[in-house]
């Protein structure tokens, strides 16, 4: 939602406001606010006003605005649009269970407290000392409204929604309406799960004599089996997961743009946020929940990785390793080695998190290099002869750089021993990397250095 809110604000010259809606204290998580700041900043979705930046309508945390909401609650009660409800949680649970058992067509609060004084209600069962405040939904409530994405929309008939809880905190429904009005919000962009609440919000706007904003309800993402993505079942529903996995923010933003609405053609799939803003149109948004295609995201991430300059990519990899704690405090030598090796893996890299695994042999101590069983089994019968010749030739090499290493090994193994080129370097690759498949061999040996390269060749030779 932030992506589309920001795109519309930039398209129209408006302001993108970040507000922390933390009135549901039962679901409050202490570090969630910092995660929001960090994730949006990482994605480059910068806000104009917010708790950390201030602005003309501060404070921007709803928990710090409680005195703002109460006068509007009192105003609604005085006008007969809201009333106190003293029903206990046990009484409400019993009411819902009975409604469910009887399969009533109309469910919701039964208005037991409506029109009663505190004393009258206290004489009845299921009384709670501290009341909530509920909206009084009129019988002729209008349930149809216009939506920027969907056109005319009809929502279910709402019940008497709680707008002020026993702890003195407003519910989302009241707080968001009050804050949107006071902060000058003209467009409300949110998920389609809020469609059913929109008639309640429109009622509050009208009761309070305020202009109703435009609404845009975005479709919800779906799994490949078309089910709704759940944070409990799918880690990809949590934005921080993408950073942890090693996705580039520009790739994820591009992917989210594609999920919002498909491009005109395949050639337009890769696009910047600036291009997205320039062509932004609510009419393009698909009302059918898009399928979360991780393969498409991986393709985009690979594209953006390959488009980076090698040194810029190396810096991204180091930052990722630090963020995930894999490299909490890398040495200068480790960072330099990663920078040197990044061009070797850039073309095959899909995630930043894959980099260290592909280059693990460069960071392993010579004595601790593990030779994979499959790699050892692939060695030819003349592997000992090949390794002896390679070590002898490389030891006398005057300049340790990849072109010289390649030329020397070719002369020694292909021309000297008569081994076919496609087989000549296999034993050396296994000795250097411990694997049959690796980044370019000769460039890897240059980075590894003469001493380590020779030590590994001799170690494998002695083990045969």
Order of alpha helices (4+ residues) and beta strands (2+ residues): alpha-alpha-alpha-beta-alpha-alpha-beta-beta-beta-beta-alpha-beta-alpha-beta-alpha-alpha-alpha-alpha-alpha-alpha-alpha-alpha-alpha-alpha-alpha-alpha-alpha-alpha-alpha
